[in-house]
Amino acid sequence: MKFYGYYRSSAAYRCRIAFNLKGLAPDLVPVHLRLGEQRSDTYRSVNPQELVPSLDIGTRVLTQSLAIIEWLEETHPEPPLLPGDPEARAEVRAFALAVAADIHPLNNLRVLQYLKGPLGQDQAAIDAWYRHWVETGLAACEALVVKGGRRGPYCFGDSPTLADLCLVPQLYNARRFNADLSGCPNLVAIDAHCATHPAFANAAPDVQPDAE
Ligand SMILES: N[C@@H](CCC(=O)N[C@@H](CS)C(=O)NCC(=O)O)C(=O)O
């Protein structure tokens, strides 16, 4: 398998944690987002959305991090990243979507570049935009795990789920932009616990082969 990613891409980071948990090691094809390689003709033929990650599984190319992780879950079920109970699965997926569908798209590189270029915003305004949406979104995520009852060291229990795979990269991004995490003590504690797990530690941006 070939995995197209970028060390600082939080969507790719979610998949890297899943690969590690499932004991898989696809070949990395780095796509340098800051250099705009995602918009090259070569990469557009891999992923018409011009976004990472993509996973070439030989017969086709999968895109969208959550779709890739759900495919992994179906083809490599152990260890499970979703609970067995349908209501608990919905709870985990809701948390994952709160990050992946509601926080991350507002703060993606192309959105920040559009604010800066065509909309002429300065760096202070862009940083304020970033922090506003990440802090508002993470406050809601904090409430979701509290509402879920915190039954273990991870978001929803004693083992990592799709929710943790989405949380950890989002917190990495939030810290890069100096977001205020003081309102999210549960999320910060979960993130610290995840950092002790090799699957999470080995997926961290700074230890990737394409890290700068
Ligand atoms: N919903 C997509 C989001 C993918 C995405 O936005 N990837 C970012 C990196 S985290 C990207 O490739 N950005 C390139 C750009 O903004 O030009 C997923 O979960 O895979």
The ligand as an SDF file (V2000), in Angstrom:
LIG
                    3D

 20 19  0  0  0  0  0  0  0  0999 V2000
  -11.8100   15.7840    5.1060 N   0  0  0  0  0  0  0  0  0  0  0  0
  -10.4930   15.4860    4.5960 C   0  0  0  0  0  0  0  0  0  0  0  0
   -9.6060   16.6800    4.8550 C   0  0  0  0  0  0  0  0  0  0  0  0
   -8.2700   16.5170    4.1730 C   0  0  0  0  0  0  0  0  0  0  0  0
   -7.4830   17.8020    4.2940 C   0  0  0  0  0  0  0  0  0  0  0  0
   -8.0460   18.8800    4.4120 O   0  0  0  0  0  0  0  0  0  0  0  0
   -6.1540   17.6780    4.2560 N   0  0  0  0  0  0  0  0  0  0  0  0
   -5.3240   18.8370    4.4000 C   0  0  0  0  0  0  0  0  0  0  0  0
   -4.1710   18.5590    5.3390 C   0  0  0  0  0  0  0  0  0  0  0  0
   -4.7180   18.1720    6.9600 S   0  0  0  0  0  0  0  0  0  0  0  0
   -4.7630   19.2440    3.0560 C   0  0  0  0  0  0  0  0  0  0  0  0
   -4.4140   18.3950    2.2560 O   0  0  0  0  0  0  0  0  0  0  0  0
   -4.6830   20.5410    2.7890 N   0  0  0  0  0  0  0  0  0  0  0  0
   -4.1410   21.0460    1.5890 C   0  0  0  0  0  0  0  0  0  0  0  0
   -4.5840   22.4480    1.3040 C   0  0  0  0  0  0  0  0  0  0  0  0
   -5.3120   23.0190    2.1250 O   0  0  0  0  0  0  0  0  0  0  0  0
   -4.1790   22.9510    0.2550 O   0  0  0  0  0  0  0  0  0  0  0  0
   -9.9470   14.2370    5.2700 C   0  0  0  0  0  0  0  0  0  0  0  0
  -10.3510   13.9580    6.3970 O   0  0  0  0  0  0  0  0  0  0  0  0
   -9.1410   13.5300    4.6550 O   0  0  0  0  0  0  0  0  0  0  0  0
  1  2  1  0
  2  3  1  0
  2 18  1  0
  3  4  1  0
  4  5  1  0
  5  6  2  0
  5  7  1  0
  7  8  1  0
  8  9  1  0
  8 11  1  0
  9 10  1  0
 11 12  2  0
 11 13  1  0
 13 14  1  0
 14 15  1  0
 15 16  2  0
 15 17  1  0
 18 19  2  0
 18 20  1  0
M  END
$$$$
